[in-house]
Amino acid sequence: MRSNLIAGLDIGTSKTCAVIGEIIGDPRRPGLTILGVGQARTAGVRGDIVTNIEEITESVRSSLKEAELMAGVSVDRVYAGMGGDHVRATSSMGVVAVSEDEVAMDDVERVHVVARAVALPPDREMLHAVPQEYRVDNQGGISDPIGMAGIRLEAEVFLVTCAISASANIRKAVNWAGYRVQELVLEPLAGARAVLTEDEKEVGVALVEVGASTTDVAAYFEGKIQHVAILPFGGRTLTADLVRGLSIPYAEAQKAKEHYGTAFAQLVDPRETVEVPGPSPGQKRAVARELIAHIIEQRLDEMFGLVQGELQDRDLIDNLGAGVVLTGGTVAIPGIVELAQQIFASPVRLGVPNEGLSGLAESVQRPQFAIATGLALWGADRFMETGRGSSTITSGMFTKLGTWLKEFF
């Protein structure tokens, strides 16, 4: 019997990643013993939107089965990521009168209800209501008001909403694969949980997660989330540029990006050439590797410029004392940190899951596993807060049957 198992599932545009871990460590910021990871090519998704339920179901099933095989256990529920340009985020304030002489848990729960009580269109649902800070009798900057004397309690809550159709399709695909979605989690928040430290969030940091079709931005300052944006470009944008710039098929452009791509042209020997397909079947031609680097660098320069503009529009660029943290599958391109440092004019580092991990931790210490690992860590946090949301599953062939019988009866 393995208890307190947590699974994170990142359904990306190009790859679906799964991470299974067992909760360990400090209840205030728990960690995970990584037991298994899985990865499968994603099919049936376009731009973070499910377009074919059966294909995405197979991607989910394959990645989770691989993780279960490595872990030697089975899980019955997952924390799944939610992304896409349909996601909206805003702040909301709630105010209540303190019922007694000091703030109690009931007062905090009531102020959360008031802050969440916003009118939503019929096609949207609430994904998150993350407490930012509290004020007691106009005294602000309070992270935990319980026990404080006062008569008026205010709460600032970060609200995230998404399209009901998008969330319903993810839940359906996971259900068809034989699992259950315990909670949908906004992908930038999950990534931040995996790769950012509490100190970075306090002094100011921007997480930039460059996926295949979208780039997620999450900015923190003074320990709280300040802004979230999901921008409609990513690694596939670079590949499309190589298709046009080199006049080669998409699959060959993807190979050229992965094998020869560099984000900073200064790092490439201008005399170096590589072979790409020629105009006729079976033909090859030589192109300068520097040309591939220039195409990638120009597009990344534009993409990072748009991220910088997003932060400037929110007056956050001057509050990033810890700089920028890059993560996501696309940031594996060599030279991307050097280019980003030049554009953002601030410290830049690669973000990989590391803190609070043990077991097979090295298997997730790659940018492409940041979201899946963050989802599992998010689940560990929820379990420590509520005592719910984990899988308590016996190893072996009767796992799913036993779980089904327990739920049925």
N, C-alpha and C positions, 0 to 999 in steps of 0.2 A: 504494500500500500504506500503510495506517495501522496502526501497531502500538500495543500496550498500550491498547486501548480497553476501557472499563469501562461497564457499564450497570446502573443501579439501577431497580427496579420496585416501586412502592408500590401494592398492591391494596387500596384503601380501600373503605369501605362505600358511599360515594357517587361517588367518582372514582378512576380508576386513572391514576397518573402514572408516566412513564418519563423517565429522564435518561441521556444518553450523553455520556461525556467521555473525554479522553485524559490519561493520567497524566503529571504534571510535578512538579518541585520536589524538596524535601528528602526523602531516603529515610526519615527518622525520622517525618515528618508530611507525606506527599506531598499535592499539590494536584491540581486537575483543570482542564483547558481544556474548558469546556462546549461541546459541538458541536451538541447537539440535545435538545429536550424534546418530550414528547408527553403528551396528556391525553385520556381518554375517560370517558364515563359508565359507572359500574360496574353491572353486572347479574349476578344469580346469587350474591350475597353477602348474608348477614344477620348482623349483629353480628360481622364479621370471620371468619365461618365460610362456606365455599363450600357453596351449596345447589343450584346448577345448573352443572355443568361446562361445558356448551356455551356458556352465556351469559358466564361469566367468561372463557372462552377468547377470545371475540370482543372483550371489553374489553381483555384483555392484548394481543391482536394489534393492535388499533386504536391503542393508545397507543404501542406500540413501533414500529409502521410510521410513525406521525407523527414520532417522534423520529429514526428512521433517515432519513426524507425530508429533514428539516431539516439533519441532520448530513452527508448525502451518503455515508453508509457503512451497512453492515449489521453486526449483531452476532449471535453464535450462542449466547451464554449471558448470564445476568442474575444479579445479587444481589437476591433477593426478600425483602420484609418479612414478618415473622410477628407476629401479634398475637392478641388474643382472651383471654377470661377462663379459657381452659384452660391458659394459660402459668403455670408455677410457677418461682420462683427461690429459691435458698438458698445458703449458704456451706458449704464443705467444707474440711477440713484434711488434708494429706498429710505424712508423715514418712518420711525415708529416711536411711540412714547414708551419709556421703560416702565414695566409693570410694578416693580418693587423699588427699593432704594438703590439697588445695584443691578447691573446688566446680567441677565441669566441666559441660559441656552435657549429658552423659549423666545426671548426677545430677539436673539440672533436669527432664529429660524423664521420669525415673523417678518423681520426686515428683509430677509432674503426673498420671501414670497412677494413682498411689495415691490422689490427691485425687479423681480422677474415678470411682474404683471404688466407686460407690454402687449399691445394688439399685434397679432401676426396674421398675414394673409393666409387664406385656406390652403395654399400650396406650399407652406413652409412650416418647419418644426424647430423647436429649441434644441440645440445640440449641447451647449454648455452655458452655465451661469457661474463664472469663476469670481469669487470674492477678491476685490482688489485691496481695499482698506476700509476702515471704519472711523467714524467721528462720534465722540461722546460729548454732548454739550459744546459743540463747535471746536473741540480739541481733535485735530486730525492726525494722520500718520499712524493709526493704531492697527496692529495686525490681529490682536486677540482682545476683544473688549470684555470678555466674561469676567465678572467680579469687580468691574470698575463702577464707581459711584456716578450717578447722573440721572437725568430725567428724559433725555432725548438721544436716540441712537440713529445714526445714519450709516448707510453702507453703499459703497460704490462697487458695482458688479459688472464684469466684462461678459456680455452676452454674445453668443455665436449661434446663428441660425443657418439652416441649409434647406435645399429643396426636398420635399417629402418623397418625390419620385426617385431621386438619387439614393436616399437612405434606404428606401424600400427595396430597391434593386440589389443593393449590397447585402441586406439582410436575407433576401430571397436566395441569392447565390450561395451564401454561407450555409443556409438551412438545407438547400438541395445537396450540398457537399457532405451533409451529415453532422453539422455543428450548429451552434447557436451564438448569435452576437450578444455578448454580455453588455457591451457599450460601444457606441461609435465615438471616436475621438478625433478631433481636428488634427490633421497631420503636422502642421507647424508646432503645435503644443506638444505632441508626442516627440517630435525630433528634439525640441528644446529640453525635454525631460532627460533625454539620453545623452546629450553632448554639451550642455551648458552647466556651469557651476553656479552655486548660489551667489558667490562673490561677483561673478560676471554679471548676473542679473541685477545686482545691487548697484554697481558702478555704471551700468549701461552696456548693452551688447545687442547686436542684430544677428539673428540666425538666418542664413540664406541657404535654402535647401533646393538644389537644382536637380529636378527630376527629368524624365524623358519629355513630358509635354508641358509641365508647369514649373514655375519657380516660386516657392513658398518663402515668405518673409515674416519673421516674428521678432519684434523689437521689445526689449525689456529695459526698464530703468527704475531705480529705487525698489528693486525686488518684485516688481509687478509687470504684467504684460501691458504694453502701451499701444501696440498696433499689430494687426495681422493683415497680410495681403497675399493673394494668390494670383500670380501674373501668368499670362497665357503663352509662355515660351520656355524652352528647355533644351535638352540634348538633341531632340529630333530637329529642332531648328538649325543646329549646327550641321547635322547630317544633310538636311535639305539644301543648305548652302553649298556643301561639298558636291552634291549631285549636280547643281548648276555650274559651279566653278570648275569642276573637273570633267564634266560631261560623262559621268559614269552612272550605272544603275544604283538604286538606293541601297541594296544589300552590300555592294562594293564600297559605297561611300561610308557605310557604317563600319566596315572592316578597316578602311583607311583611317577613320577617326580613332578607332580603338588601338590600332597597331602603330600608326605613325603620327597621330595627332599631338600637337603641342599648343598650349594656350598663349605662349610668349615667344614670338618669332626670334627674339634675340638669342634664345637658347639653342637654336638649330644651326648647324653648319650649312652655310649657303651652297656648298658644293655637293651636299648629299642628295641623292635621288632615290626614288622608290618606284616600283612597277605597279601600274594600274591597268585595267582592261582597255584594249584599243577599240577602234571603231568597228572592227569585224570580229566575229566569234573566234575565240582562241588567240587573238592577237594581244600583245602587251605593248605598253609604251611607258617611257620613263617621264616622271614629273619631279620637279624639285620639292623636297620635303618642306622647304621654306614656304612654298606656295600654299600647301595644306595648312601650315601654321598661321600664315597671314589670313586665310579665310576664317579659321576658327577664332583667331584673336580679334578680328574686326567685329564679328558677331557677338562674342563675349563682351567686348568693350561696350557695345550698344546695350546688351542685356544688363550688365552691371550698372551702366549709366541710368537705365530706367529704375533699377532698384534704388540707386542713390537718390534719384528724383522723388521716388515714393517716400523715402525717409525724410528728405528735405521738406516735402509738402506738409509733413506732420510735425515739423520742427524738432526732429529727433536726431538729426545727424550730429549735432554738437554734444549730445548726451551719451555718446557711445564710448565711454572711457575704456572699455575692454575691446573695442573694435568690432570686427565682423568674424563670424564663424561660418565656414562653408561646409556643407554636407550634401548628401545625395549622390546617386550613382555617377552623374556627369562630372563631378569635381575630381574624379580619378585622373582626368587629363593632366599630364605634366605641365608645370608652369602656371597653373591657374591661380595659385596663391600669389606669385609674383605679380601677375597682371592685376589681380584684385587689390593688392596693396597700392599699386600705382593709381588705380581709379578712385578708391575710397580714401586714399591718403590717411590711413589709420592701420593699426595692427590687424592682421588677418591670419587665421590658422585654420587647418582642417579639423572638422569635428567628427570624431569617431566615438562610439559607445565605449566607455572605459570605467567610469566611477561606479563603485558599488557592485561590480560584476565579478563572478568567480566561476569555477567549473570550466566549461569550454568557452571561456570569454574571448579567446583569440579568434574564434570562428565568427564573431559578430563585430570585431574591431575593424570595420570597414565602413566608409560613408554610406554605402548602399543599404546597410542594415540599421541605420540610425532610426528610421521611423518604426520598423518592426520591434526593435529593442525598446524604444521609447514607449511603444504601446504596452509591452509587457511590464515595464516599470510603472507606467500609469496604472495598470491593473493591480500591481503590488501596493501602490499607494492607496487605492480604493479599498483593497482588502484590509489594510491596517486601519483605515478610518471606519469601515462599516462591518468588517467581519464577513463580507459577502463578495461573491464574484470569482472565487477560485474554483478550480477543478480538483476534486479529491477522488482520484481514480486509481484502481488497481491495475497493475501491469498484466498483460495477457490478452488472449483472444476473446474473453467474455466481457471486456470492459464496457463497450457500447451497449451490449444487451443488458448488463446489470444496471447501467445508468437509466436506460429506457424503462425497465421494469420498475425502478424506484420512483421515477416521475409518474408512471402510469398509475401505480397503486397508491 
